[in-house]
């Protein structure tokens, strides 16, 4: 763990109100409260790492299943473009997409905008 030196450093950067819980848990012992804060940070980092693995695996599992369904229906292209309008895509062009397709459309717009701003073809 990182030792960020002094309680005043913690108080200045992390705020007394936030640290009060750690101090209370450690009966006012600043050193113990700092160690507890660092331990909490390490545990939080480990949680987010594990959650990120789960999130990627879940997205890939959804993509695999949707790809299988798309192929069974003998549809061209990629399922995410929702040409059959089964995911809520507005095929009239009025941009009134329903969930979840509106999120997909937003993500696609952001990617295309980013690619365009980078000059990538």
MIKOLRO-357415 format. One line per 3 residues: number of its first residue (from 1); their letters; for each residue x, y, z of C-alpha. Coordinates in pm, whole numbers, padded with zeros to 5 digits, always signed. Example, Ala and Ser with C-alpha at 12.3 -4.5 7.8 and 13.67 -1.06 7.14 Angstrom:
<nodes>
1	AS	+01230,-00450,+00780  +01367,-00106,+00714
</nodes>
This chain:
<nodes>
1	XXX	+00000,+00000,+00000  +00099,+00359,-00049  +00193,+00555,+00258
4	XXX	+00087,+00910,+00188  +00271,+01033,+00494  +00063,+01242,+00730
7	XXX	-00291,+01289,+00847  -00278,+01650,+00732  -00209,+01527,+00380
10	XXX	-00515,+01300,+00399  -00731,+01570,+00550  -00628,+01825,+00286
13	XXX	-00681,+01594,-00013  -00958,+01358,+00097  -01165,+01583,+00325
16	XXX	-01232,+01545,+00696  -01594,+01444,+00641  -01488,+01148,+00428
19	XXX	-01217,+01044,+00672  -01439,+01076,+00978  -01576,+00724,+00920
22	XXX	-01225,+00580,+00921  -01128,+00773,+01233  -01441,+00657,+01412
25	XXX	-01373,+00296,+01318  -01015,+00329,+01446  -01105,+00508,+01771
28	XXX	-00936,+00830,+01661  -00601,+00667,+01572  -00480,+00861,+01267
31	XXX	-00222,+00602,+01160  -00474,+00317,+01181  -00733,+00529,+00996
34	XXX	-00484,+00598,+00715  -00404,+00226,+00690  -00775,+00144,+00681
37	XXX	-00830,+00405,+00410  -00547,+00255,+00202  -00684,-00097,+00258
40	XXX	-01029,+00019,+00145  -00873,+00169,-00168  -00696,-00159,-00248
43	XXX	-01014,-00362,-00195  -01209,-00120,-00415  -00949,-00148,-00692
46	XXX	-00966,-00528,-00677  -01346,-00515,-00698  -01344,-00292,-01006
49	XXX	-01087,-00515,-01176  -01308,-00820,-01123  -01617,-00629,-01230
52	XXX	-01447,-00523,-01552  -01370,-00887,-01637  -01734,-00979,-01576
55	XXX	-01860,-00687,-01786  -01643,-00781,-02086  -01736,-01150,-02058
58	XXX	-02107,-01061,-02037  -02092,-00830,-02340  -01911,-01098,-02540
61	XXX	-02166,-01362,-02434  -02453,-01136,-02546  -02277,-01070,-02877
64	XXX	-02221,-01443,-02936  -02587,-01526,-02871  -02716,-01237,-03082
67	XXX	-02480,-01336,-03365  -02613,-01695,-03352  -02976,-01575,-03363
70	XXX	-02894,-01336,-03648  -02726,-01616,-03846  -03016,-01860,-03785
73	XXX	-03251,-01602,-03933  -03015,-01579,-04234  -02977,-01205,-04203
76	XXX	-02689,-01020,-04367  -02457,-00785,-04183  -02418,-00751,-03809
79	XXX	-02706,-00787,-03562  -02625,-00458,-03393  -02750,-00257,-03691
82	XXX	-03100,-00398,-03627  -03213,-00390,-03990  -03526,-00590,-03895
85	XXX	-03607,-00328,-03626  -03639,-00595,-03356  -03422,-00410,-03106
88	XXX	-03618,-00087,-03124  -03447,+00080,-03418  -03652,+00348,-03588
91	XXX	-03633,+00245,-03955  -03829,+00551,-04071  -03530,+00775,-04007
94	XXX	-03720,+00993,-03762  -03459,+00926,-03489  -03716,+00808,-03237
97	XXX	-03528,+00495,-03143  -03660,+00289,-02852  -03450,+00121,-02585
100	XXX	-03211,-00050,-02611  -03142,+00064,-02966  -03120,+00432,-02873
103	XXX	-02815,+00347,-02658  -02665,+00150,-02948  -02732,+00439,-03187
106	XXX	-02571,+00684,-02945  -02264,+00462,-02906  -02234,+00421,-03282
109	XXX	-02261,+00798,-03330  -01986,+00857,-03072  -01754,+00604,-03235
112	XXX	-01813,+00750,-03582  -01755,+01103,-03450  -01432,+00998,-03279
115	XXX	-01309,+00818,-03590  -01391,+01123,-03803  -01213,+01359,-03563
118	XXX	-00902,+01139,-03580  -00913,+01138,-03959  -00933,+00759,-03966
121	X	-01103,+00611,-04268
</nodes>
